[in-house]
Amino acid sequence: MPALRGVDLEVHKGELLMLVGPSGCGKTSLISILAALLDPDTGECQILGENMQQMKRQDRAVFRGRHIGFVFQAFNLLPALSALDNVAVPLLIQGTPRQQTEARARQLLERVGLADRAHLPPLKLSGGQQQRIAIARALVHGPDIILCDEPTSSLDHATGHAVIQLLRELAREEERALIIVTHDTRILSFADRIAHMDDGRIVDMSKASPEGFHES
């Protein structure tokens, strides 16, 4: 059975779109296609006007490195590196000069409230702090699209709200498109739109209400 069936989705800059639905409904497959990590068997995926299926694999990797930031559910921080160096990784991969890279990484660490933790490795940080490091890393190269896979799954209520508030503020200020896969009903009120998925399809699109519930 196909993971996705007839998905038609358009996401706008400055928007926070949340993808919700039962496990196995296709949410992760969808954001993997949006991240140019998977190819759809049929149809097409256009990102910033570029057809991903028409790109060579190497060109797609370069495109992804320039335009897409990904916040992983498990953080995927490098344990041997400091918080500063973890944030700097995307720019270092692109060949950005070290001095410029560190300045940008420190700027993001200050923005996420962790400037005083720049020298510490991930294992010396709390789960919420590690998540903020992962967010800073996803933003350091100025991506047009930010994709998050269950960013609050391991966080308490207050920390989860603070993380989503930060993501939304950064996305809106810099006109980034923000897409969040979540099962966490506590954060739905932060969304501009909520895409409800089931059985590989988007079955409903709604807006969030201030109380955290959603309405069509």
C-alpha positions as YAML, in Angstrom:
chain: A
units: angstrom
residues:
- id: 1
  name: MET
  ca: [0.00, 0.00, 0.00]
- id: 2
  name: PRO
  ca: [1.39, 3.45, -0.87]
- id: 3
  name: ALA
  ca: [2.49, 5.61, 2.07]
- id: 4
  name: LEU
  ca: [0.93, 8.66, 0.41]
- id: 5
  name: ARG
  ca: [-2.05, 8.80, -1.91]
- id: 6
  name: GLY
  ca: [-3.02, 11.94, -3.76]
- id: 7
  name: VAL
  ca: [-1.56, 14.50, -1.35]
- id: 8
  name: ASP
  ca: [-1.96, 18.07, -2.61]
- id: 9
  name: LEU
  ca: [-0.33, 20.60, -0.30]
- id: 10
  name: GLU
  ca: [0.94, 24.16, -0.62]
- id: 11
  name: VAL
  ca: [2.81, 25.87, 2.22]
- id: 12
  name: HIS
  ca: [3.52, 29.59, 2.40]
- id: 13
  name: LYS
  ca: [6.44, 31.61, 3.75]
- id: 14
  name: GLY
  ca: [5.87, 32.89, 7.27]
- id: 15
  name: GLU
  ca: [3.31, 30.16, 7.94]
- id: 16
  name: LEU
  ca: [3.31, 27.51, 10.65]
- id: 17
  name: LEU
  ca: [1.60, 24.40, 9.30]
- id: 18
  name: MET
  ca: [1.12, 21.40, 11.58]
- id: 19
  name: LEU
  ca: [0.65, 17.85, 10.27]
- id: 20
  name: VAL
  ca: [-1.42, 15.67, 12.57]
- id: 21
  name: GLY
  ca: [-2.90, 12.20, 12.35]
- id: 22
  name: PRO
  ca: [-2.48, 8.62, 13.63]
- id: 23
  name: SER
  ca: [0.85, 6.81, 13.51]
- id: 24
  name: GLY
  ca: [1.53, 5.34, 10.09]
- id: 25
  name: CYS
  ca: [-0.73, 7.76, 8.22]
- id: 26
  name: GLY
  ca: [2.12, 9.17, 6.09]
- id: 27
  name: LYS
  ca: [3.26, 12.27, 7.99]
- id: 28
  name: THR
  ca: [6.94, 11.34, 8.13]
- id: 29
  name: SER
  ca: [6.91, 10.17, 4.51]
- id: 30
  name: LEU
  ca: [5.46, 13.52, 3.48]
- id: 31
  name: ILE
  ca: [8.06, 15.65, 5.25]
- id: 32
  name: SER
  ca: [10.81, 13.36, 3.94]
- id: 33
  name: ILE
  ca: [9.62, 14.17, 0.42]
- id: 34
  name: LEU
  ca: [9.42, 17.86, 1.31]
- id: 35
  name: ALA
  ca: [13.00, 17.63, 2.61]
- id: 36
  name: ALA
  ca: [14.06, 16.12, -0.74]
- id: 37
  name: LEU
  ca: [15.15, 12.95, 1.06]
- id: 38
  name: LEU
  ca: [12.60, 10.69, -0.67]
- id: 39
  name: ASP
  ca: [11.24, 10.67, -4.22]
- id: 40
  name: PRO
  ca: [7.51, 10.25, -4.83]
- id: 41
  name: ASP
  ca: [6.64, 7.34, -7.15]
- id: 42
  name: THR
  ca: [4.15, 9.55, -8.97]
- id: 43
  name: GLY
  ca: [3.31, 13.25, -9.03]
- id: 44
  name: GLU
  ca: [5.88, 15.91, -8.28]
- id: 45
  name: CYS
  ca: [7.28, 17.96, -5.44]
- id: 46
  name: GLN
  ca: [8.18, 21.57, -6.16]
- id: 47
  name: ILE
  ca: [10.19, 23.49, -3.60]
- id: 48
  name: LEU
  ca: [10.75, 27.20, -4.21]
- id: 49
  name: GLY
  ca: [9.76, 26.63, -7.82]
- id: 50
  name: GLU
  ca: [12.25, 23.77, -8.35]
- id: 51
  name: ASN
  ca: [11.08, 20.29, -9.34]
- id: 52
  name: MET
  ca: [13.00, 17.91, -7.09]
- id: 53
  name: GLN
  ca: [12.53, 14.91, -9.38]
- id: 54
  name: GLN
  ca: [14.34, 16.70, -12.20]
- id: 55
  name: MET
  ca: [17.42, 17.42, -10.07]
- id: 56
  name: LYS
  ca: [20.49, 15.23, -9.91]
- id: 57
  name: ARG
  ca: [21.11, 13.71, -6.48]
- id: 58
  name: GLN
  ca: [24.18, 15.89, -5.84]
- id: 59
  name: ASP
  ca: [22.35, 19.06, -6.88]
- id: 60
  name: ARG
  ca: [19.47, 18.11, -4.64]
- id: 61
  name: ALA
  ca: [21.82, 17.71, -1.67]
- id: 62
  name: VAL
  ca: [23.25, 21.18, -2.31]
- id: 63
  name: PHE
  ca: [19.73, 22.61, -2.61]
- id: 64
  name: ARG
  ca: [18.69, 20.95, 0.64]
- id: 65
  name: GLY
  ca: [21.76, 22.29, 2.43]
- id: 66
  name: ARG
  ca: [20.97, 25.84, 1.35]
- id: 67
  name: HIS
  ca: [17.20, 26.00, 1.65]
- id: 68
  name: ILE
  ca: [15.96, 23.40, 4.16]
- id: 69
  name: GLY
  ca: [16.43, 23.08, 7.91]
- id: 70
  name: PHE
  ca: [15.40, 19.91, 9.74]
- id: 71
  name: VAL
  ca: [14.72, 19.50, 13.48]
- id: 72
  name: PHE
  ca: [14.84, 15.78, 14.26]
- id: 73
  name: GLN
  ca: [12.74, 14.11, 16.94]
- id: 74
  name: ALA
  ca: [15.87, 12.61, 18.54]
- id: 75
  name: PHE
  ca: [17.83, 15.88, 18.15]
- id: 76
  name: ASN
  ca: [20.72, 14.06, 16.34]
- id: 77
  name: LEU
  ca: [23.36, 16.23, 17.99]
- id: 78
  name: LEU
  ca: [27.00, 15.14, 17.74]
- id: 79
  name: PRO
  ca: [28.08, 14.16, 21.28]
- id: 80
  name: ALA
  ca: [31.78, 14.90, 20.76]
- id: 81
  name: LEU
  ca: [31.12, 18.51, 19.72]
- id: 82
  name: SER
  ca: [30.23, 21.53, 21.80]
- id: 83
  name: ALA
  ca: [26.87, 23.23, 21.46]
- id: 84
  name: LEU
  ca: [28.55, 25.92, 19.35]
- id: 85
  name: ASP
  ca: [30.12, 23.43, 16.96]
- id: 86
  name: ASN
  ca: [26.88, 21.45, 16.67]
- id: 87
  name: VAL
  ca: [25.07, 24.60, 15.56]
- id: 88
  name: ALA
  ca: [27.90, 25.47, 13.16]
- id: 89
  name: VAL
  ca: [27.89, 22.12, 11.31]
- id: 90
  name: PRO
  ca: [25.58, 23.11, 8.38]
- id: 91
  name: LEU
  ca: [27.70, 26.17, 7.58]
- id: 92
  name: LEU
  ca: [30.97, 24.26, 7.90]
- id: 93
  name: ILE
  ca: [29.66, 21.65, 5.45]
- id: 94
  name: GLN
  ca: [28.99, 24.47, 2.99]
- id: 95
  name: GLY
  ca: [32.56, 25.72, 3.35]
- id: 96
  name: THR
  ca: [31.70, 28.95, 5.15]
- id: 97
  name: PRO
  ca: [34.81, 30.50, 6.78]
- id: 98
  name: ARG
  ca: [35.26, 29.47, 10.41]
- id: 99
  name: GLN
  ca: [35.13, 33.00, 11.83]
- id: 100
  name: GLN
  ca: [31.88, 33.79, 10.02]
- id: 101
  name: THR
  ca: [30.44, 30.41, 10.99]
- id: 102
  name: GLU
  ca: [31.17, 30.87, 14.69]
- id: 103
  name: ALA
  ca: [29.73, 34.39, 14.69]
- id: 104
  name: ARG
  ca: [26.47, 33.16, 13.14]
- id: 105
  name: ALA
  ca: [26.30, 30.14, 15.48]
- id: 106
  name: ARG
  ca: [26.80, 32.37, 18.54]
- id: 107
  name: GLN
  ca: [24.07, 34.69, 17.27]
- id: 108
  name: LEU
  ca: [21.61, 31.78, 17.07]
- id: 109
  name: LEU
  ca: [22.65, 30.40, 20.45]
- id: 110
  name: GLU
  ca: [21.99, 33.80, 21.99]
- id: 111
  name: ARG
  ca: [18.60, 33.91, 20.28]
- id: 112
  name: VAL
  ca: [17.60, 30.55, 21.76]
- id: 113
  name: GLY
  ca: [18.86, 31.59, 25.19]
- id: 114
  name: LEU
  ca: [21.93, 29.35, 25.34]
- id: 115
  name: ALA
  ca: [24.86, 31.71, 24.74]
- id: 116
  name: ASP
  ca: [26.29, 30.74, 28.12]
- id: 117
  name: ARG
  ca: [26.16, 27.03, 27.20]
- id: 118
  name: ALA
  ca: [28.08, 27.32, 23.93]
- id: 119
  name: HIS
  ca: [31.11, 25.41, 25.25]
- id: 120
  name: LEU
  ca: [29.18, 22.46, 26.66]
- id: 121
  name: PRO
  ca: [28.63, 19.10, 24.89]
- id: 122
  name: PRO
  ca: [25.03, 17.88, 24.43]
- id: 123
  name: LEU
  ca: [25.22, 15.38, 27.31]
- id: 124
  name: LYS
  ca: [25.77, 18.28, 29.72]
- id: 125
  name: LEU
  ca: [22.50, 19.88, 28.61]
- id: 126
  name: SER
  ca: [18.87, 19.17, 29.48]
- id: 127
  name: GLY
  ca: [16.40, 17.80, 26.92]
- id: 128
  name: GLY
  ca: [14.91, 21.24, 26.40]
- id: 129
  name: GLN
  ca: [18.34, 22.79, 25.92]
- id: 130
  name: GLN
  ca: [19.32, 20.09, 23.44]
- id: 131
  name: GLN
  ca: [16.13, 20.78, 21.50]
- id: 132
  name: ARG
  ca: [16.98, 24.47, 21.33]
- id: 133
  name: ILE
  ca: [20.47, 23.59, 20.08]
- id: 134
  name: ALA
  ca: [18.84, 21.47, 17.36]
- id: 135
  name: ILE
  ca: [16.60, 24.40, 16.43]
- id: 136
  name: ALA
  ca: [19.56, 26.77, 16.25]
- id: 137
  name: ARG
  ca: [21.37, 24.28, 14.00]
- id: 138
  name: ALA
  ca: [18.36, 24.02, 11.70]
- id: 139
  name: LEU
  ca: [18.23, 27.82, 11.37]
- id: 140
  name: VAL
  ca: [21.91, 28.73, 11.19]
- id: 141
  name: HIS
  ca: [22.16, 28.62, 7.39]
- id: 142
  name: GLY
  ca: [19.03, 30.72, 6.86]
- id: 143
  name: PRO
  ca: [16.76, 28.06, 5.29]
- id: 144
  name: ASP
  ca: [13.55, 29.00, 3.53]
- id: 145
  name: ILE
  ca: [11.79, 25.91, 4.89]
- id: 146
  name: ILE
  ca: [12.02, 24.45, 8.39]
- id: 147
  name: LEU
  ca: [10.76, 20.89, 8.95]
- id: 148
  name: CYS
  ca: [10.26, 19.52, 12.48]
- id: 149
  name: ASP
  ca: [9.48, 15.92, 13.41]
- id: 150
  name: GLU
  ca: [7.75, 15.75, 16.81]
- id: 151
  name: PRO
  ca: [9.83, 18.60, 18.32]
- id: 152
  name: THR
  ca: [8.03, 18.53, 21.69]
- id: 153
  name: SER
  ca: [7.67, 14.77, 22.20]
- id: 154
  name: SER
  ca: [10.30, 14.60, 24.97]
- id: 155
  name: LEU
  ca: [9.62, 18.00, 26.52]
- id: 156
  name: ASP
  ca: [7.43, 19.07, 29.41]
- id: 157
  name: HIS
  ca: [4.47, 21.38, 28.83]
- id: 158
  name: ALA
  ca: [6.23, 24.68, 29.57]
- id: 159
  name: THR
  ca: [9.39, 23.82, 27.64]
- id: 160
  name: GLY
  ca: [7.38, 22.53, 24.68]
- id: 161
  name: HIS
  ca: [5.40, 25.75, 24.48]
- id: 162
  name: ALA
  ca: [8.58, 27.82, 24.71]
- id: 163
  name: VAL
  ca: [10.18, 25.82, 21.87]
- id: 164
  name: ILE
  ca: [7.19, 26.19, 19.54]
- id: 165
  name: GLN
  ca: [6.82, 29.89, 20.39]
- id: 166
  name: LEU
  ca: [10.47, 30.41, 19.50]
- id: 167
  name: LEU
  ca: [10.13, 28.50, 16.23]
- id: 168
  name: ARG
  ca: [7.05, 30.48, 15.25]
- id: 169
  name: GLU
  ca: [8.66, 33.82, 16.05]
- id: 170
  name: LEU
  ca: [11.78, 33.02, 14.05]
- id: 171
  name: ALA
  ca: [9.77, 31.71, 11.11]
- id: 172
  name: ARG
  ca: [7.55, 34.78, 10.94]
- id: 173
  name: GLU
  ca: [10.30, 37.33, 11.46]
- id: 174
  name: GLU
  ca: [12.41, 35.88, 8.66]
- id: 175
  name: GLU
  ca: [9.55, 34.71, 6.40]
- id: 176
  name: ARG
  ca: [10.36, 31.01, 6.71]
- id: 177
  name: ALA
  ca: [7.83, 28.27, 5.99]
- id: 178
  name: LEU
  ca: [7.54, 26.09, 9.12]
- id: 179
  name: ILE
  ca: [6.08, 22.58, 9.00]
- id: 180
  name: ILE
  ca: [5.71, 20.56, 12.20]
- id: 181
  name: VAL
  ca: [4.69, 16.90, 12.49]
- id: 182
  name: THR
  ca: [3.13, 16.38, 15.90]
- id: 183
  name: HIS
  ca: [0.90, 14.24, 18.10]
- id: 184
  name: ASP
  ca: [1.07, 16.89, 20.83]
- id: 185
  name: THR
  ca: [-2.38, 18.51, 21.10]
- id: 186
  name: ARG
  ca: [-0.97, 21.04, 23.59]
- id: 187
  name: ILE
  ca: [0.76, 22.99, 20.80]
- id: 188
  name: LEU
  ca: [-1.98, 23.06, 18.16]
- id: 189
  name: SER
  ca: [-3.00, 26.60, 19.11]
- id: 190
  name: PHE
  ca: [0.31, 27.89, 17.73]
- id: 191
  name: ALA
  ca: [-0.51, 26.74, 14.18]
- id: 192
  name: ASP
  ca: [-1.75, 28.95, 11.38]
- id: 193
  name: ARG
  ca: [-3.19, 25.86, 9.70]
- id: 194
  name: ILE
  ca: [-3.53, 22.21, 10.69]
- id: 195
  name: ALA
  ca: [-3.43, 19.49, 8.03]
- id: 196
  name: HIS
  ca: [-5.17, 16.34, 9.24]
- id: 197
  name: MET
  ca: [-3.80, 13.17, 7.65]
- id: 198
  name: ASP
  ca: [-5.19, 9.66, 7.53]
- id: 199
  name: ASP
  ca: [-4.38, 6.68, 5.35]
- id: 200
  name: GLY
  ca: [-1.86, 8.58, 3.23]
- id: 201
  name: ARG
  ca: [-4.14, 11.52, 2.48]
- id: 202
  name: ILE
  ca: [-4.84, 15.00, 3.81]
- id: 203
  name: VAL
  ca: [-8.46, 14.60, 4.82]
- id: 204
  name: ASP
  ca: [-9.05, 18.05, 6.33]
- id: 205
  name: MET
  ca: [-7.41, 21.45, 6.61]
- id: 206
  name: SER
  ca: [-8.37, 23.64, 9.56]
- id: 207
  name: LYS
  ca: [-7.26, 26.64, 11.58]
- id: 208
  name: ALA
  ca: [-6.30, 26.53, 15.24]
- id: 209
  name: SER
  ca: [-8.43, 28.17, 17.89]
- id: 210
  name: PRO
  ca: [-6.87, 30.08, 20.83]
- id: 211
  name: GLU
  ca: [-7.87, 27.29, 23.21]
- id: 212
  name: GLY
  ca: [-5.70, 24.80, 21.37]
- id: 213
  name: PHE
  ca: [-8.51, 22.94, 19.66]
- id: 214
  name: HIS
  ca: [-9.12, 23.29, 15.95]
- id: 215
  name: GLU
  ca: [-12.00, 24.28, 13.82]
- id: 216
  name: SER
  ca: [-12.73, 23.95, 10.12]
...
